[in-house]
Each structure stands twice: as structure tokens, then as C-alpha cells.
Amino acid sequence: MAKPDFEGALAKIRTRFLDRLREQSAELRQLLEQAESGAGRRDSIKAFGAIAHKIAGLAKSVGFAELGQAALEADQTIIRWLGDEEPQPSFSDVLWTMKNCLARCEDALSGNG
């Protein structure tokens, strides 16, 4: 019986992750710009958090620990900012975690993450 090719399978999953991350990164950049401009700020931040949540769920499993952590922090900060949990993060804290998440996406896509 042949051994399963786990490394090959993981490489395929990682490639699909990076392909999707390219699309998500473009979406995140647009949402960040909208949040900074004030146009639909709350909706933009909420949509950013939803994408960050998806990234956080898989990034660490495919070898992007820093990206996974940054996405998780953005997701959790956004959830607290949208809700009524105390202490509620400031808008500048939310923007910082969004920018950090996007920077880690770009690092992963450039091969530095």
C-alpha cells in the first residue's frame, strides 16, 4: 500500500491558500481605505474582520504563524470594537491591527512570511 503524500497535499493546500490570500489582500486593502476615509466605516471594519477570521483559521496550519496571529488579533479587536465589551479598543487600535494584518498578508505573498 502506498504511503499518502502528506507533503504534496500540504503544498497544494498552501498554494490554494496563497491564491485566495491574493484576492483577500486586495479586499482588505480596499476595506481599510474605506474605514480610514469614514465612508461606511462600521460596515468596512466588520467585513475586514470577517475576512481576517477566515485567514486566522487556516494561516497557522499552512505555515504562516505570524499572519495567523495578526489576523486573529485583528478579528478579536474588531469584535470588541463592534460590541459592548469593556475595555473597548479605540478606533486607532482597530486601524493598527487592520494595517498589521494587511502587512502580514503582504509578507506572506512576497515570501517573507
MOZIJO-V913102 format. One record per pair of residues at least 12 apart in sequence whose ideal C-beta (glycine too) atoms are under 10 Angstrom apart, sorted by sequence separation. I is the first residue (numbers start at 1). J is the second residue. D is the distance in whole Angstrom. If there is no record, write none. Layout:
i->I j->J d->D
i->I j->J d->D
This chain:
i->31 j->43 d->9
i->32 j->44 d->8
i->35 j->47 d->9
i->55 j->67 d->7
i->56 j->68 d->5
i->59 j->71 d->6
i->60 j->72 d->9
i->77 j->89 d->5
i->81 j->93 d->8
i->82 j->94 d->9
i->31 j->44 d->5
i->32 j->45 d->9
i->34 j->47 d->9
i->35 j->48 d->7
i->55 j->68 d->7
i->56 j->69 d->8
i->58 j->71 d->9
i->59 j->72 d->9
i->76 j->89 d->9
i->77 j->90 d->10
i->80 j->93 d->9
i->81 j->94 d->5
i->30 j->44 d->8
i->31 j->45 d->7
i->34 j->48 d->9
i->56 j->70 d->8
i->57 j->71 d->8
i->80 j->94 d->9
i->31 j->46 d->9
i->55 j->70 d->9
i->56 j->71 d->4
i->57 j->72 d->9
i->31 j->47 d->5
i->32 j->48 d->7
i->55 j->71 d->4
i->56 j->72 d->4
i->77 j->93 d->6
i->78 j->94 d->6
i->81 j->97 d->9
i->30 j->47 d->9
i->31 j->48 d->4
i->54 j->71 d->8
i->55 j->72 d->9
i->56 j->73 d->9
i->77 j->94 d->6
i->30 j->48 d->9
i->31 j->49 d->9
i->52 j->70 d->8
i->53 j->71 d->7
i->56 j->74 d->8
i->57 j->75 d->9
i->77 j->95 d->10
i->28 j->47 d->9
i->29 j->48 d->10
i->31 j->50 d->10
i->52 j->71 d->4
i->53 j->72 d->8
i->55 j->74 d->9
i->56 j->75 d->6
i->77 j->96 d->8
i->78 j->97 d->7
i->27 j->47 d->8
i->28 j->48 d->6
i->31 j->51 d->8
i->51 j->71 d->8
i->52 j->72 d->8
i->55 j->75 d->8
i->56 j->76 d->9
i->74 j->94 d->8
i->77 j->97 d->4
i->78 j->98 d->8
i->27 j->48 d->8
i->31 j->52 d->10
i->52 j->73 d->9
i->53 j->74 d->9
i->54 j->75 d->9
i->76 j->97 d->8
i->77 j->98 d->8
i->49 j->71 d->10
i->52 j->74 d->4
i->53 j->75 d->5
i->74 j->96 d->9
i->75 j->97 d->9
i->27 j->50 d->10
i->28 j->51 d->6
i->51 j->74 d->9
i->52 j->75 d->4
i->53 j->76 d->9
i->73 j->96 d->10
i->74 j->97 d->4
i->77 j->100 d->10
i->78 j->101 d->10
i->27 j->51 d->6
i->28 j->52 d->8
i->51 j->75 d->9
i->52 j->76 d->9
i->73 j->97 d->5
i->74 j->98 d->6
i->77 j->101 d->10
i->49 j->74 d->7
i->50 j->75 d->8
i->52 j->77 d->9
i->53 j->78 d->9
i->72 j->97 d->10
i->73 j->98 d->10
i->74 j->99 d->9
i->25 j->51 d->9
i->48 j->74 d->7
i->49 j->75 d->5
i->52 j->78 d->7
i->53 j->79 d->9
i->71 j->97 d->9
i->74 j->100 d->7
i->75 j->101 d->8
i->24 j->51 d->5
i->28 j->55 d->9
i->48 j->75 d->9
i->49 j->76 d->9
i->52 j->79 d->10
i->70 j->97 d->8
i->73 j->100 d->7
i->74 j->101 d->4
i->23 j->51 d->10
i->24 j->52 d->9
i->49 j->77 d->8
i->50 j->78 d->9
i->70 j->98 d->10
i->73 j->101 d->7
i->74 j->102 d->9
i->45 j->74 d->10
i->49 j->78 d->4
i->70 j->99 d->10
i->71 j->100 d->9
i->72 j->101 d->9
i->21 j->51 d->10
i->24 j->54 d->7
i->25 j->55 d->9
i->48 j->78 d->7
i->49 j->79 d->6
i->70 j->100 d->5
i->71 j->101 d->5
i->74 j->104 d->9
i->24 j->55 d->6
i->47 j->78 d->10
i->69 j->100 d->10
i->70 j->101 d->5
i->71 j->102 d->10
i->73 j->104 d->10
i->45 j->77 d->10
i->46 j->78 d->7
i->49 j->81 d->9
i->69 j->101 d->10
i->70 j->102 d->9
i->21 j->54 d->10
i->45 j->78 d->6
i->46 j->79 d->9
i->49 j->82 d->7
i->70 j->103 d->8
i->71 j->104 d->7
i->20 j->54 d->9
i->21 j->55 d->7
i->66 j->100 d->10
i->67 j->101 d->8
i->70 j->104 d->4
i->71 j->105 d->8
i->20 j->55 d->9
i->46 j->81 d->9
i->69 j->104 d->8
i->70 j->105 d->8
i->45 j->81 d->7
i->46 j->82 d->6
i->67 j->103 d->9
i->68 j->104 d->9
i->21 j->58 d->9
i->45 j->82 d->7
i->66 j->103 d->10
i->67 j->104 d->4
i->70 j->107 d->9
i->17 j->55 d->9
i->20 j->58 d->9
i->21 j->59 d->8
i->66 j->104 d->5
i->67 j->105 d->6
i->70 j->108 d->10
i->42 j->81 d->9
i->65 j->104 d->10
i->67 j->106 d->10
i->42 j->82 d->7
i->64 j->104 d->8
i->67 j->107 d->7
i->68 j->108 d->10
i->17 j->58 d->6
i->21 j->62 d->10
i->64 j->105 d->9
i->66 j->107 d->7
i->67 j->108 d->5
i->16 j->58 d->10
i->17 j->59 d->7
i->66 j->108 d->8
i->67 j->109 d->10
i->21 j->64 d->9
i->28 j->71 d->10
i->35 j->78 d->10
i->64 j->107 d->9
i->70 j->113 d->9
i->14 j->58 d->10
i->17 j->61 d->9
i->18 j->62 d->8
i->64 j->108 d->5
i->13 j->58 d->8
i->17 j->62 d->5
i->49 j->94 d->9
i->52 j->97 d->8
i->56 j->101 d->9
i->59 j->104 d->8
i->63 j->108 d->9
i->68 j->113 d->10
i->16 j->62 d->9
i->17 j->63 d->9
i->18 j->64 d->9
i->21 j->67 d->8
i->28 j->74 d->9
i->45 j->91 d->9
i->48 j->94 d->9
i->52 j->98 d->8
i->55 j->101 d->8
i->59 j->105 d->9
i->62 j->108 d->9
i->66 j->112 d->10
i->67 j->113 d->5
i->14 j->61 d->9
i->15 j->62 d->9
i->17 j->64 d->8
i->24 j->71 d->10
i->66 j->113 d->6
i->13 j->61 d->8
i->14 j->62 d->4
i->49 j->97 d->10
i->65 j->113 d->9
i->13 j->62 d->6
i->14 j->63 d->6
i->45 j->94 d->6
i->48 j->97 d->9
i->49 j->98 d->9
i->52 j->101 d->5
i->55 j->104 d->9
i->59 j->108 d->8
i->64 j->113 d->5
i->13 j->63 d->10
i->14 j->64 d->9
i->17 j->67 d->10
i->41 j->91 d->8
i->45 j->95 d->9
i->48 j->98 d->6
i->51 j->101 d->9
i->52 j->102 d->9
i->55 j->105 d->7
i->63 j->113 d->9
i->10 j->61 d->9
i->11 j->62 d->9
i->10 j->62 d->7
i->49 j->101 d->10
i->10 j->63 d->8
i->41 j->94 d->10
i->45 j->98 d->7
i->48 j->101 d->8
i->52 j->105 d->9
i->55 j->108 d->9
i->44 j->98 d->9
i->48 j->102 d->9
i->51 j->105 d->10
i->59 j->113 d->9
i->36 j->91 d->10
i->35 j->91 d->9
i->35 j->94 d->8
i->36 j->95 d->7
i->35 j->95 d->7
i->36 j->98 d->9
i->32 j->95 d->8
i->35 j->98 d->7
i->36 j->99 d->9
i->32 j->98 d->5
i->31 j->98 d->8
i->32 j->99 d->7
i->29 j->98 d->10
i->32 j->101 d->9
i->28 j->98 d->7
i->32 j->102 d->6
i->28 j->99 d->10
i->31 j->102 d->9
i->28 j->101 d->7
i->29 j->102 d->6
i->28 j->102 d->5
i->25 j->101 d->10
i->29 j->105 d->9
i->25 j->102 d->7
i->28 j->105 d->6
i->29 j->106 d->9
i->24 j->102 d->10
i->28 j->106 d->10
i->25 j->104 d->10
i->26 j->105 d->10
i->25 j->105 d->4
i->24 j->105 d->7
i->25 j->106 d->7
i->22 j->105 d->9
i->25 j->108 d->9
i->21 j->105 d->6
i->25 j->109 d->6
i->21 j->106 d->10
i->22 j->108 d->10
i->21 j->108 d->6
i->22 j->109 d->6
i->21 j->109 d->6
i->18 j->108 d->7
i->17 j->108 d->9
i->18 j->109 d->7
i->21 j->113 d->10
i->18 j->111 d->10
